[in-house]
Amino acid sequence: MNPISTLLDAKLHIAGSEILWREVIGNGFGLASAIGGMRRRVWAWPIGIAGNALLFTVFVGGVFNTPQQLNMAGQAGRQLMFIAVSVYGWWRWYGYATRETGLEHRGVDPRWASTRERVALVAAMLLGTAVFAQLFAWIGSYGPWAEAWIFTGSVLATYGMARGLAEFWLIWIAVDLVGVPLLLRAGYYPSATLYLVYAGFVAWGFLVWARSMRPGDENLRPPVPVAAPD
């Protein structure tokens, strides 16, 4: 049997409900990627990309035959966005890590966003949510405003992580606050569970990054411009 077809069709049966293995595995990869991101490890990006590819098939339920039979355009679209932005983050962190001389060999030095960057992030969050809500409603997405908030926040958080902005963890918390009730209502229980776990992990990650920027810490040094890897 084709292993890809086997993975797409594999299901768990829990309390009378069907849960896709690819949803469980994809979210597991997502959590592993988050742990790598907290530790500033370059491998976080390719692991995350693998999880995004699996979760894309989960949220296009009308095409890939999920138990929910729902097409969640925002959730599916953000998986494609994750892949695109993760390629950029992978390139940026790898380029930085290859130039670092310390034993940790990390991909980025965290920093706080400037006032201008913070204003830009808030404006982008509000404008992006309004624009994508209209788009998702037009294509018949499930929960267009919630999905637009999640999609926009995911774009900004992933970009912030790639740039080493500590505030990206706070954006993820805002995403989780909307994502958990949306996914529970839609019946995506493994993903909703991961959002709950991820919310606590995100708070921890934020504290880890914030502590790494204490005065006197070597990670307080300004970010180094990164050129493309040779």
Secondary structure, 3 states (H helix, E strand, C coil): CCHHHHHHHCEEEECCEEEEHHHHHHHHHHHHHHHHHHCCCCCHHHHHHHHHHHHHHHHEHHHHCCCCCCECHHHHHHHHHHHHHHHHHHHHHHHHHCCCCCCCCCCCCCECCCHHHHHHHHHHHHHHHHHHHHHHHHCCCCCHHHHHHHHHHHHHHHHHHHHCECCHHHHHHHHHHHHHHHHHHHCCHHHHHHHHHHHHHHHHHHHHHHHCCCCCCHHHCCCCCCCCCC
